Amino acid sequence: MKYMLLIIGTQDAEPETADAGQGLMEAFMAYHKAVYDAGVMVDSNVLDSFETATSVQMDASGERIVTDGPFAETREYLGGYYILDLPDLDAAIDWAARCPGARAWRVEVRPIQDFDLS
C-alpha cells in the first residue's frame, strides 16, 4: 500500500542558526537516501514556499474564488512530501518518525487510495 508522508511546517518555525538549518538539510538528505536505499520510495519533493501558493475554491453560485497563499486561518503550510510503498500503517508510522520533519515540525501520514479510472 502507498502512504503519503506530508511534512507540515509552521511559518514562524525557522532554524535558530545557519548551522541548525544546514544540519536539518543534511538530516533530510540522509533520510532521503535511507528511504531510497530501502526500496520503499515512490516519489518525494520539496514544495516551493507557501508564499507562492494559490488557493482555488468554488462558491455556491459556481464562481471561482482565487486567493494568494494556503489557508488564511492557519500558520501551517505543506512543505514537502514522500510517497512510500509500505506493507502497513505501522511501517508508515515508523518511517514518519524517522523523518527529520517530525522533529522540526510535524509529519502527517495518509494512506493513498487506489483509484482505477478504467
All heavy atoms as an XYZ file, in Angstrom:
911
protein
N       0.852     -1.176      0.000
C       0.000      0.000      0.000
C       0.892      1.232      0.000
O       1.966      1.238      0.588
C      -0.905     -0.022      1.213
C      -1.748      1.210      1.373
S      -3.138      0.901      2.460
C      -4.343      1.892      1.661
N       0.412      2.266     -0.650
C       1.179      3.512     -0.685
C       0.686      4.457      0.413
O      -0.509      4.541      0.685
C       1.060      4.163     -2.051
C       1.759      3.360     -3.129
C       1.731      4.085     -4.448
C       2.404      3.244     -5.495
N       1.485      2.399     -6.231
N       1.636      5.155      1.013
C       1.353      6.145      2.049
C       2.052      7.441      1.681
O       3.172      7.425      1.180
C       1.875      5.676      3.418
C       1.110      4.517      3.968
C       1.463      3.216      3.642
C       0.016      4.720      4.811
C       0.750      2.141      4.151
C      -0.689      3.645      5.313
C      -0.322      2.365      4.979
O      -1.030      1.304      5.480
N       1.381      8.554      1.929
C       1.996      9.858      1.737
C       2.365     10.416      3.103
O       1.538     10.442      4.011
C       1.061     10.820      1.010
C       1.696     12.193      0.783
S       0.673     13.287     -0.231
C       1.360     12.910     -1.841
N       3.624     10.806      3.241
C       4.079     11.492      4.439
C       4.117     12.971      4.094
O       4.904     13.399      3.255
C       5.475     11.016      4.851
C       5.672      9.508      5.014
C       7.072      9.229      5.559
C       4.622      8.887      5.895
N       3.233     13.745      4.694
C       3.129     15.176      4.437
C       3.929     15.915      5.504
O       3.650     15.768      6.694
C       1.663     15.614      4.482
C       0.759     14.906      3.471
C      -0.688     15.025      3.879
C       0.991     15.472      2.100
N       4.898     16.688      5.079
C       5.740     17.427      6.018
C       5.110     18.796      6.220
O       5.085     19.625      5.316
C       7.180     17.527      5.495
C       7.716     16.108      5.287
C       8.050     18.325      6.459
C       8.957     16.026      4.445
N       4.548     19.003      7.418
C       3.784     20.201      7.743
C       4.650     21.111      8.611
O       4.997     20.754      9.732
C       2.485     19.854      8.506
C       1.707     18.739      7.821
C       1.655     21.110      8.750
C       1.076     19.091      6.517
N       4.996     22.276      8.080
C       5.781     23.250      8.831
C       4.908     24.367      9.349
O       3.699     24.404      9.106
N       5.507     25.268     10.084
C       4.807     26.477     10.504
C       5.602     27.675     10.023
O       6.830     27.629      9.932
C       4.628     26.547     12.035
O       5.894     26.442     12.647
C       3.723     25.444     12.531
N       4.896     28.753      9.730
C       5.530     29.929      9.150
C       6.613     30.512     10.042
O       7.577     31.068      9.547
C       4.473     30.989      8.838
C       3.514     30.553      7.756
C       2.465     31.606      7.494
O       2.662     32.778      7.737
N       1.320     31.179      6.987
N       6.471     30.388     11.348
C       7.449     31.002     12.237
C       8.425     30.002     12.835
O       9.118     30.313     13.782
C       6.776     31.814     13.345
C       5.436     31.277     13.783
O       4.894     30.390     13.119
O       4.925     31.774     14.791
N       8.547     28.801     12.256
C       9.466     27.790     12.786
C      10.695     27.686     11.903
O      10.856     26.757     11.149
C       8.764     26.449     12.890
N      11.548     28.652     11.969
C      12.796     28.641     11.219
C      13.918     28.142     12.108
O      13.891     28.344     13.321
C      13.125     30.061     10.731
C      12.169     30.585      9.688
C      12.205     29.785      8.401
O      13.303     29.379      7.977
O      11.134     29.549      7.832
N      14.951     27.485     11.540
C      16.097     27.096     12.362
C      16.707     28.321     13.036
O      16.752     29.403     12.459
C      17.068     26.488     11.345
C      16.228     26.107     10.174
C      15.086     27.089     10.154
N      17.149     28.134     14.263
C      17.677     29.253     15.040
C      18.978     29.812     14.475
O      19.260     30.987     14.620
C      17.861     28.828     16.495
C      16.533     28.509     17.165
C      16.721     28.028     18.596
O      17.817     28.187     19.159
O      15.753     27.494     19.151
N      19.782     28.941     13.845
C      21.063     29.381     13.288
C      21.249     28.783     11.903
O      20.549     27.830     11.519
C      22.241     28.916     14.182
O      22.293     27.486     14.144
C      22.083     29.406     15.616
N      22.210     29.323     11.176
C      22.541     28.774      9.859
C      23.036     27.340     10.003
O      22.722     26.479      9.171
C      23.586     29.644      9.175
N      23.807     27.058     11.064
C      24.288     25.696     11.298
C      23.137     24.736     11.545
O      23.151     23.593     11.084
C      25.255     25.661     12.482
C      26.604     26.278     12.155
O      26.917     26.434     10.947
O      27.351     26.609     13.094
N      22.128     25.179     12.281
C      20.957     24.338     12.541
C      20.227     24.052     11.233
O      19.779     22.926     10.997
C      20.022     24.990     13.547
N      20.102     25.067     10.383
C      19.466     24.884      9.077
C      20.243     23.906      8.213
O      19.664     23.048      7.547
N      21.576     24.007      8.232
C      22.424     23.094      7.473
C      22.302     21.673      8.029
O      22.224     20.716      7.279
C      23.889     23.556      7.510
C      24.826     22.670      6.723
C      24.535     22.636      5.240
O      24.044     23.605      4.655
N      24.796     21.507      4.614
N      22.255     21.555      9.361
C      22.098     20.237      9.980
C      20.777     19.587      9.601
O      20.724     18.378      9.360
N      19.716     20.378      9.541
C      18.412     19.855      9.150
C      18.443     19.391      7.695
O      17.925     18.322      7.363
C      17.335     20.922      9.361
C      15.899     20.506      9.076
C      15.480     19.326      9.958
C      14.965     21.687      9.289
N      19.081     20.165      6.826
C      19.190     19.787      5.415
C      19.970     18.478      5.280
O      19.577     17.586      4.526
C      19.871     20.889      4.611
C      19.985     20.570      3.142
S      18.416     20.278      2.311
C      17.701     21.886      2.379
N      21.051     18.336      6.027
C      21.833     17.101      5.986
C      21.018     15.924      6.510
O      21.103     14.814      5.967
C      23.127     17.269      6.779
C      24.109     18.200      6.101
C      25.306     18.576      6.968
O      25.407     18.090      8.113
O      26.131     19.368      6.486
N      20.213     16.152      7.538
C      19.354     15.094      8.073
C      18.333     14.656      7.027
O      18.061     13.460      6.867
C      18.664     15.558      9.352
N      17.756     15.609      6.297
C      16.803     15.264      5.239
C      17.488     14.495      4.118
O      16.928     13.545      3.567
C      16.112     16.513      4.676
C      14.802     16.797      5.325
C      14.671     17.852      6.202
C      13.684     16.020      5.066
C      13.452     18.129      6.813
C      12.463     16.281      5.663
C      12.350     17.339      6.541
N      18.703     14.873      3.759
C      19.430     14.167      2.703
C      19.703     12.721      3.127
O      19.558     11.784      2.328
C      20.707     14.919      2.346
C      20.415     16.234      1.624
S      21.829     17.322      1.413
C      22.965     16.322      0.522
N      20.087     12.515      4.396
C      20.341     11.165      4.906
C      19.047     10.349      4.936
O      19.034      9.165      4.578
C      20.967     11.236      6.297
N      17.948     10.973      5.347
C      16.654     10.294      5.376
C      16.231      9.905      3.961
O      15.779      8.781      3.717
C      15.608     11.199      6.020
C      14.219     10.593      6.050
C      13.896      9.615      6.984
C      13.238     11.000      5.159
C      12.629      9.055      7.019
C      11.978     10.445      5.187
C      11.672      9.477      6.113
O      10.414      8.918      6.149
N      16.386     10.831      3.028
C      16.034     10.581      1.630
C      16.808      9.368      1.100
O      16.241      8.488      0.459
C      16.339     11.836      0.799
C      15.783     11.786     -0.578
N      14.510     12.194     -0.883
C      16.330     11.372     -1.743
C      14.293     12.035     -2.188
N      15.387     11.535     -2.719
N      18.090      9.314      1.405
C      18.923      8.183      0.979
C      18.453      6.887      1.637
O      18.378      5.840      0.981
C      20.390      8.449      1.306
C      21.337      7.351      0.845
C      22.772      7.689      1.138
C      23.777      6.652      0.697
N      23.360      5.339      0.420
N      18.096      6.936      2.916
C      17.638      5.744      3.625
C      16.342      5.203      3.018
O      16.197      3.986      2.825
C      17.442      6.042      5.109
N      15.413      6.091      2.706
C      14.142      5.687      2.105
C      14.392      5.087      0.717
O      13.833      4.050      0.365
C      13.180      6.894      2.034
C      11.956      6.592      1.214
C      12.774      7.340      3.429
N      15.254      5.731     -0.046
C      15.588      5.241     -1.389
C      16.280      3.877     -1.309
O      15.911      2.942     -2.007
C      16.467      6.260     -2.109
C      16.838      5.830     -3.508
C      15.952      6.009     -4.558
C      18.066      5.227     -3.757
C      16.279      5.600     -5.837
C      18.403      4.808     -5.028
C      17.509      5.001     -6.074
O      17.824      4.583     -7.329
N      17.298      3.784     -0.444
C      18.058      2.538     -0.309
C      17.186      1.386      0.185
O      17.436      0.228     -0.157
C      19.251      2.722      0.628
C      20.358      3.581      0.020
O      20.301      3.876     -1.202
O      21.266      3.973      0.778
N      16.158      1.686      0.976
C      15.250      0.649      1.469
C      14.299      0.157      0.379
O      13.599     -0.829      0.559
C      14.457      1.175      2.663
N      14.269      0.870     -0.752
C      13.418      0.477     -1.864
C      11.948      0.763     -1.670
O      11.107      0.167     -2.340
N      11.613      1.684     -0.758
C      10.206      1.978     -0.485
C       9.752      3.317     -1.071
O       8.566      3.625     -1.058
C       9.899      1.941      1.033
C      10.147      0.545      1.584
C      10.697      2.975      1.800
N      10.678      4.119     -1.598
C      10.303      5.443     -2.097
C       9.668      5.340     -3.483
O      10.227      4.731     -4.388
C      11.497      6.385     -2.159
C      11.072      7.791     -2.557
S      12.326      9.054     -2.339
C      13.510      8.575     -3.550
N       8.497      5.937     -3.614
C       7.817      6.058     -4.894
C       8.091      7.443     -5.470
O       8.398      7.597     -6.650
C       6.294      5.829     -4.739
C       5.564      6.079     -6.048
C       6.024      4.429     -4.212
N       8.003      8.476     -4.616
C       8.220      9.854     -5.050
C       8.488     10.715     -3.829
O       8.106     10.361     -2.708
C       6.987     10.375     -5.794
C       7.233     11.710     -6.503
O       8.392     12.007     -6.860
O       6.261     12.460     -6.703
N       9.137     11.842     -4.047
C       9.389     12.794     -2.972
C       9.754     14.123     -3.591
O      10.363     14.169     -4.656
C      10.551     12.307     -2.094
O      10.881     13.295     -1.145
N       9.378     15.202     -2.914
C       9.770     16.519     -3.380
C       9.572     17.560     -2.297
O       8.791     17.366     -1.367
C       8.985     16.943     -4.625
C       9.899     17.188     -5.793
O      10.908     17.872     -5.650
N       9.559     16.629     -6.925
N      10.294     18.643     -2.450
C      10.126     19.823     -1.611
C       9.243     20.779     -2.396
O       9.438     20.961     -3.600
C      11.496     20.487     -1.317
C      11.313     21.763     -0.534
C      12.405     19.515     -0.586
N       8.279     21.375     -1.731
C       7.410     22.338     -2.410
C       7.990     23.735     -2.295
O       8.722     24.048     -1.343
C       6.012     22.300     -1.783
C       5.315     20.947     -1.853
C       3.970     21.010     -1.155
C       5.159     20.496     -3.288
N       7.665     24.583     -3.258
C       8.088     25.973     -3.201
C       7.445     26.623     -1.967
O       6.536     26.076     -1.357
C       7.653     26.695     -4.481
C       8.493     27.911     -4.786
O       9.300     28.327     -3.932
O       8.342     28.470     -5.880
N       7.900     27.781     -1.614
C       7.435     28.485     -0.425
C       5.918     28.637     -0.405
O       5.277     28.820     -1.443
C       8.072     29.869     -0.370
O       7.455     30.660      0.618
N       5.339     28.573      0.796
C       3.890     28.763      0.944
C       3.471     30.123      0.402
O       2.323     30.322      0.023
C       3.465     28.608      2.406
C       4.043     29.651      3.331
C       3.392     30.850      3.541
C       5.255     29.423      3.971
C       3.931     31.811      4.379
C       5.792     30.373      4.816
C       5.135     31.577      5.025
N       4.395     31.059      0.343
C       4.081     32.401     -0.159
C       3.762     32.390     -1.652
O       3.156     33.327     -2.162
C       5.248     33.342      0.129
C       5.481     33.517      1.613
C       6.883     34.021      1.950
O       7.811     33.792      1.167
O       7.009     34.624      3.011
N       4.139     31.327     -2.360
C       3.850     31.235     -3.792
C       2.568     30.449     -4.065
O       2.182     30.289     -5.216
C       5.015     30.565     -4.544
O       5.119     29.206     -4.110
C       6.317     31.295     -4.319
N       1.926     29.963     -3.016
C       0.724     29.133     -3.177
C      -0.467     29.972     -3.624
O      -0.564     31.164     -3.330
C       0.387     28.437     -1.862
N      -1.364     29.327     -4.331
C      -2.642     29.918     -4.724
C      -3.731     28.923     -4.364
O      -3.614     27.741     -4.663
C      -2.676     30.186     -6.244
O      -1.601     31.070     -6.580
C      -3.994     30.791     -6.673
N      -4.770     29.392     -3.694
C      -5.898     28.535     -3.322
C      -7.083     28.854     -4.216
O      -7.364     30.024     -4.502
C      -6.290     28.763     -1.854
O      -5.256     28.328     -0.999
N      -7.767     27.805     -4.662
C      -8.930     27.961     -5.539
C     -10.111     27.274     -4.871
O     -10.005     26.152     -4.396
C      -8.669     27.326     -6.923
C      -9.896     27.463     -7.810
C      -7.443     27.937     -7.576
N     -11.226     27.986     -4.864
C     -12.462     27.485     -4.266
C     -13.612     27.898     -5.170
O     -13.528     28.909     -5.863
C     -12.612     28.150     -2.891
C     -13.270     27.326     -1.870
C     -13.255     28.050     -0.516
O     -12.524     29.005     -0.284
N     -14.068     27.559      0.374
N     -14.682     27.121     -5.169
C     -15.878     27.484     -5.924
C     -16.982     27.813     -4.931
O     -17.219     27.052     -3.991
C     -16.318     26.320     -6.816
C     -15.275     25.894     -7.835
S     -14.889     27.146     -9.061
C     -16.345     27.080    -10.075
N     -17.663     28.952     -5.115
C     -18.763     29.292     -4.214
C     -20.051     28.609     -4.701
O     -20.055     27.922     -5.724
C     -18.911     30.804     -4.042
C     -19.418     31.525     -5.280
O     -19.891     30.866     -6.227
O     -19.339     32.766     -5.305
N     -21.123     28.794     -3.961
C     -22.384     28.116     -4.262
C     -22.934     28.447     -5.647
O     -23.631     27.641     -6.260
C     -23.420     28.455     -3.193
N     -22.606     29.634     -6.168
C     -23.112     30.027     -7.489
C     -22.209     29.543     -8.622
O     -22.495     29.785     -9.783
C     -23.258     31.549     -7.562
O     -21.976     32.159     -7.548
N     -21.106     28.876     -8.296
C     -20.201     28.366     -9.323
C     -19.083     29.320     -9.685
O     -18.335     29.066    -10.625
N     -18.980     30.426     -8.968
C     -17.906     31.395     -9.225
C     -16.620     30.943     -8.536
O     -16.651     30.434     -7.417
C     -18.300     32.780     -8.707
C     -19.445     33.419     -9.459
C     -19.071     33.764    -10.891
O     -17.968     34.305    -11.125
O     -19.896     33.476    -11.783
N     -15.512     31.187     -9.228
C     -14.212     30.863     -8.636
C     -13.812     31.926     -7.625
O     -13.988     33.116     -7.856
C     -13.112     30.854     -9.706
C     -13.098     29.652    -10.545
C     -11.853     29.578    -11.376
N     -11.609     30.818    -12.107
C     -10.781     30.925    -13.132
N     -10.120     29.889    -13.546
N     -10.614     32.072    -13.737
N     -13.238     31.456     -6.526
C     -12.624     32.345     -5.540
C     -11.151     31.962     -5.501
O     -10.792     30.842     -5.123
C     -13.256     32.165     -4.139
C     -14.756     32.433     -4.200
C     -12.564     33.056     -3.119
C     -15.500     32.021     -2.946
N     -10.294     32.870     -5.940
C      -8.856     32.610     -6.010
C      -8.171     33.532     -5.018
O      -8.364     34.744     -5.045
C      -8.316     32.860     -7.437
C      -6.812     32.605     -7.507
C      -9.060     31.989     -8.449
N      -7.381     32.936     -4.118
C      -6.669     33.735     -3.122
C      -5.201     33.348     -3.115
O      -4.837     32.206     -3.421
C      -7.251     33.544     -1.712
O      -7.250     32.159     -1.399
C      -8.666     34.066     -1.613
N      -4.369     34.296     -2.754
C      -2.945     34.030     -2.610
C      -2.711     33.274     -1.315
O      -3.369     33.529     -0.306
C      -2.146     35.332     -2.580
C      -2.154     36.039     -3.920
O      -2.352     35.359     -4.941
O      -1.978     37.266     -3.940
N      -1.769     32.358     -1.366
C      -1.366     31.656     -0.160
C      -2.196     30.427      0.115
O      -3.181     30.159     -0.561
N      -1.775     29.677      1.143
C      -2.529     28.474      1.503
C      -3.789     28.859      2.274
O      -4.626     29.570      1.738
C      -1.526     27.683      2.347
C      -0.569     28.690      2.872
C      -0.589     29.862      1.920
N      -3.895     28.511      3.527
C      -5.103     28.762      4.308
C      -4.899     29.978      5.193
O      -3.948     30.033      5.963
C      -5.434     27.539      5.164
C      -5.523     26.291      4.350
C      -4.504     25.358      4.373
C      -6.608     26.064      3.524
C      -4.573     24.213      3.603
C      -6.682     24.918      2.753
C      -5.667     23.999      2.801
N      -5.788     30.938      5.108
C      -5.662     32.172      5.894
C      -5.813     31.914      7.387
O      -5.305     32.663      8.201
C      -6.703     33.183      5.435
N      -6.509     30.842      7.765
C      -6.805     30.597      9.170
C      -5.646     29.971      9.940
O      -5.741     29.768     11.132
C      -8.018     29.652      9.302
C      -9.260     30.124      8.621
C      -9.293     29.739      7.144
O      -8.732     28.703      6.756
O      -9.853     30.508      6.367
N      -4.591     29.594      9.277
C      -3.534     28.862      9.962
C      -2.160     29.381      9.565
O      -2.003     30.010      8.531
C      -3.630     27.352      9.651
O      -2.620     26.666     10.372
C      -3.441     27.073      8.177
N      -1.194     29.116     10.406
C       0.188     29.473     10.093
C       0.951     28.251      9.602
O       2.128     28.319      9.339
C       0.855     30.082     11.320
C       0.082     31.336     11.774
C       0.847     32.268     12.639
N       2.165     32.644     12.240
C       2.491     33.601     11.361
N       1.555     34.257     10.743
N       3.746     33.889     11.112
N       0.256     27.103      9.483
C       0.887     25.888      8.989
C       0.896     25.879      7.467
O       0.055     26.505      6.823
C       0.146     24.647      9.481
C       0.307     24.386     10.949
C      -0.310     23.063     11.355
O      -1.279     22.618     10.716
O       0.195     22.500     12.319
N       1.853     25.145      6.913
C       1.920     25.004      5.464
C       2.507     23.641      5.129
O       3.215     23.033      5.928
C       2.761     26.113      4.830
C       4.216     26.075      5.242
C       5.144     25.368      4.488
C       4.659     26.717      6.387
C       6.478     25.307      4.878
C       5.980     26.662      6.775
C       6.886     25.960      6.007
O       8.197     25.890      6.405
N       2.198     23.150      3.939
C       2.741     21.906      3.439
C       4.086     22.211      2.803
O       4.166     22.971      1.836
C       1.784     21.287      2.419
C       2.221     19.990      1.764
C       2.447     18.909      2.818
C       1.177     19.551      0.758
N       5.148     21.653      3.355
C       6.493     21.963      2.875
C       7.068     20.944      1.918
O       7.946     21.248      1.122
N       6.590     19.717      1.977
C       7.098     18.672      1.106
C       6.398     17.370      1.410
O       5.522     17.305      2.274
N       6.792     16.319      0.693
C       6.121     15.044      0.872
C       7.028     13.896      0.450
O       7.999     14.073     -0.282
C       4.830     14.984      0.047
C       5.104     15.007     -1.439
C       5.279     13.821     -2.143
C       5.207     16.198     -2.134
C       5.560     13.834     -3.495
C       5.485     16.219     -3.482
C       5.664     15.035     -4.159
O       5.960     15.045     -5.498
N       6.694     12.730      0.939
C       7.240     11.461      0.472
C       6.065     10.561      0.179
O       5.098     10.539      0.948
C       8.102     10.782      1.544
C       9.473     11.372      1.691
C       9.702     12.437      2.548
C      10.545     10.860      0.974
C      10.959     12.984      2.684
C      11.816     11.400      1.108
C      12.016     12.460      1.961
O      13.261     13.007      2.093
N       6.127      9.820     -0.903
C       5.176      8.751     -1.160
C       5.976      7.456     -1.052
O       6.952      7.262     -1.776
C       4.508      8.872     -2.539
C       3.693     10.167     -2.619
C       3.620      7.644     -2.802
C       3.058     10.424     -3.963
N       5.571      6.617     -0.109
C       6.289      5.380      0.170
C       5.377      4.182     -0.061
O       4.182      4.238      0.245
C       6.781      5.367      1.627
C       7.618      6.564      2.080
C       8.040      6.385      3.531
C       8.842      6.754      1.188
N       5.922      3.114     -0.582
C       5.191      1.867     -0.779
C       5.570      0.942      0.369
O       6.698      0.436      0.425
C       5.556      1.251     -2.122
C       4.614      0.137     -2.524
O       3.687     -0.185     -1.760
O       4.824     -0.424     -3.617
N       4.646      0.749      1.294
C       4.927      0.051      2.548
C       3.867     -1.006      2.820
O       2.744     -0.915      2.313
C       4.963      1.061      3.701
C       6.027      2.152      3.557
C       5.768      3.276      4.535
C       7.412      1.558      3.750
N       4.192     -1.987      3.669
C       3.235     -3.071      3.917
C       2.024     -2.664      4.750
O       0.946     -3.236      4.584
C       4.067     -4.123      4.646
C       5.232     -3.397      5.208
C       5.482     -2.228      4.297
N       2.197     -1.668      5.663
C       1.075     -1.334      6.538
C       1.308      0.012      7.231
O       2.365      0.629      7.070
C       0.855     -2.429      7.589
C       2.106     -2.748      8.394
O       2.895     -1.828      8.695
O       2.308     -3.935      8.717
N       0.296      0.447      7.974
C       0.346      1.734      8.660
C       1.481      1.787      9.682
O       2.122      2.822      9.842
C      -0.998      2.034      9.336
C      -1.082      3.340     10.118
C      -0.807      4.546      9.214
C      -2.440      3.469     10.779
N       1.733      0.681     10.370
C       2.815      0.672     11.364
C       4.160      0.998     10.717
O       4.953      1.761     11.266
C       2.894     -0.678     12.082
C       1.733     -0.898     13.040
O       1.149      0.110     13.504
O       1.418     -2.057     13.318
N       4.412      0.434      9.540
C       5.659      0.733      8.823
C       5.688      2.203      8.412
O       6.737      2.858      8.486
C       5.803     -0.174      7.605
N       4.540      2.741      7.984
C       4.472      4.155      7.596
C       4.757      5.057      8.797
O       5.476      6.051      8.673
C       3.101      4.471      6.996
N       4.220      4.705      9.949
C       4.462      5.478     11.165
C       5.941      5.420     11.546
O       6.538      6.426     11.936
C       3.542      5.005     12.301
C       2.095      5.396     11.986
C       3.976      5.570     13.650
C       1.066      4.763     12.900
N       6.550      4.243     11.406
C       7.985      4.115     11.693
C       8.817      5.024     10.800
O       9.722      5.722     11.270
C       8.446      2.664     11.534
C       7.942      1.755     12.648
O       7.534      2.275     13.716
O       7.956      0.530     12.445
N       8.525      5.028      9.493
C       9.269      5.908      8.576
C       8.995      7.372      8.880
O       9.888      8.212      8.803
C       8.936      5.570      7.126
C       9.721      4.411      6.607
C       9.261      3.152      6.358
C      11.115      4.388      6.297
N      10.277      2.351      5.915
C      11.439      3.089      5.856
C      12.124      5.343      6.343
C      12.717      2.721      5.469
C      13.410      4.976      5.951
C      13.695      3.679      5.531
N       7.756      7.708      9.217
C       7.428      9.100      9.554
C       8.194      9.555     10.786
O       8.684     10.686     10.847
C       5.925      9.252      9.773
N       8.330      8.690     11.774
C       9.056      9.038     13.000
C      10.538      9.262     12.722
O      11.190     10.062     13.402
C       8.873      7.944     14.045
N      11.069      8.599     11.701
C      12.481      8.768     11.331
C      12.721     10.034     10.516
O      13.850     10.492     10.393
C      12.954      7.559     10.529
C      12.988      6.285     11.360
C      13.284      5.057     10.536
N      14.556      5.148      9.841
C      15.014      4.220      9.013
N      14.304      3.138      8.773
N      16.175      4.373      8.409
N      11.662     10.608      9.943
C      11.788     11.797      9.090
C      12.200     13.002      9.922
O      11.606     13.274     10.971
C      10.449     12.070      8.402
S      10.479     13.514      7.323
N      13.206     13.763      9.471
C      13.610     14.969     10.206
C      12.467     15.967     10.383
O      12.445     16.729     11.343
C      14.723     15.563      9.344
C      15.243     14.421      8.544
C      14.068     13.513      8.315
N      11.498     15.946      9.484
C      10.352     16.830      9.610
C       9.547     16.573     10.867
O       8.896     17.471     11.396
N       9.588     15.338     11.383
C       8.858     15.015     12.612
C       9.511     15.655     13.826
O       8.850     15.900     14.829
C       8.780     13.501     12.794
N      10.798     15.937     13.740
C      11.497     16.606     14.847
C      11.411     18.124     14.715
O      11.275     18.830     15.700
C      12.959     16.160     14.892
C      13.111     14.728     15.377
C      14.560     14.323     15.539
N      15.333     14.312     14.304
C      15.279     13.350     13.391
N      14.478     12.324     13.568
N      16.020     13.404     12.317
N      11.491     18.607     13.486
C      11.487     20.058     13.272
C      10.068     20.627     13.229
O       9.850     21.755     13.672
C      12.224     20.398     11.973
N       9.115     19.860     12.690
C       7.747     20.327     12.539
C       6.782     19.198     12.890
O       6.682     18.804     14.017
C       7.500     20.819     11.108
C       8.516     21.825     10.678
C       8.668     23.088     11.168
C       9.555     21.630      9.720
N       9.740     23.703     10.553
C      10.287     22.834      9.664
C       9.930     20.577      8.903
C      11.376     22.992      8.807
C      11.009     20.738      8.058
C      11.712     21.938      8.029
N       6.087     18.682     11.859
C       5.115     17.600     12.039
C       4.998     16.844     10.724
O       5.085     17.440      9.653
C       3.764     18.212     12.428
C       2.631     17.236     12.597
C       1.402     17.925     13.206
N       0.842     18.974     12.376
C      -0.110     18.777     11.453
N      -0.599     17.580     11.248
N      -0.576     19.786     10.753
N       4.813     15.529     10.797
C       4.608     14.709      9.602
C       3.247     14.024      9.729
O       2.978     13.338     10.711
C       5.722     13.655      9.431
C       5.421     12.743      8.244
C       7.080     14.329      9.252
N       2.402     14.250      8.746
C       1.088     13.609      8.698
C       1.178     12.401      7.775
O       1.730     12.502      6.678
C       0.058     14.601      8.163
C      -1.338     14.067      8.098
C      -2.336     15.109      7.627
O      -2.159     16.309      7.933
O      -3.301     14.717      6.937
N       0.666     11.265      8.206
C       0.684     10.032      7.421
C      -0.710      9.798      6.860
O      -1.685      9.772      7.608
C       1.104      8.834      8.304
C       1.059      7.536      7.505
C       2.479      9.069      8.912
N      -0.779      9.652      5.533
C      -2.087      9.418      4.877
C      -1.981      8.256      3.901
O      -1.126      8.273      3.018
C      -2.508     10.672      4.088
C      -2.648     11.945      4.882
C      -3.951     12.043      5.643
N      -5.120     12.044      4.812
C      -5.659     13.151      4.307
N      -5.132     14.341      4.527
N      -6.743     13.068      3.566
N      -2.850      7.258      4.047
C      -2.892      6.185      3.042
C      -3.386      6.767      1.709
O      -4.219      7.686      1.705
C      -3.915      5.198      3.587
C      -4.149      5.581      5.007
C      -3.780      7.017      5.133
N      -2.853      6.258      0.634
C      -3.298      6.678     -0.695
C      -4.242      5.606     -1.220
O      -3.868      4.427     -1.324
C      -2.103      6.871     -1.651
C      -1.197      7.994     -1.123
C      -2.584      7.159     -3.077
C       0.074      8.177     -1.916
N      -5.445      5.997     -1.543
C      -6.429      5.050     -2.055
C      -6.124      4.710     -3.499
O      -5.773      5.589     -4.293
C      -7.837      5.646     -1.977
C      -8.311      5.888     -0.580
C      -9.728      6.437     -0.554
O     -10.376      6.601     -1.582
N     -10.211      6.750      0.622
N      -6.245      3.432     -3.840
C      -6.123      3.035     -5.235
C      -7.396      3.471     -5.943
O      -8.500      3.158     -5.510
C      -5.957      1.514     -5.361
C      -4.575      1.064     -4.915
O      -3.618      1.833     -5.102
O      -4.459     -0.047     -4.388
N      -7.222      4.198     -7.026
C      -8.368      4.722     -7.753
C      -8.180      4.363     -9.226
O      -7.289      4.870     -9.890
C      -8.441      6.248     -7.566
C      -9.695      6.856     -8.094
C     -10.901      6.650     -7.458
C      -9.661      7.647     -9.230
C     -12.073      7.216     -7.938
C     -10.827      8.231     -9.716
C     -12.026      8.011     -9.067
N      -8.991      3.479     -9.691
C      -8.875      2.986    -11.062
C      -9.860      3.746    -11.950
O     -11.065      3.689    -11.735
C      -9.167      1.492    -11.092
C      -8.930      0.884    -12.463
O      -8.436      1.583    -13.367
O      -9.232     -0.308    -12.623
N      -9.333      4.467    -12.926
C     -10.180      5.254    -13.823
C     -10.712      4.455    -14.999
O     -11.498      4.960    -15.786
C      -9.417      6.479    -14.339
C      -9.063      7.510    -13.274
C      -8.192      8.611    -13.881
C     -10.314      8.118    -12.670
N     -10.246      3.232    -15.148
C     -10.680      2.454    -16.334
C     -12.033      1.817    -16.116
O     -12.615      1.754    -15.113
C      -9.658      1.386    -16.656
O      -9.438      0.535    -15.557
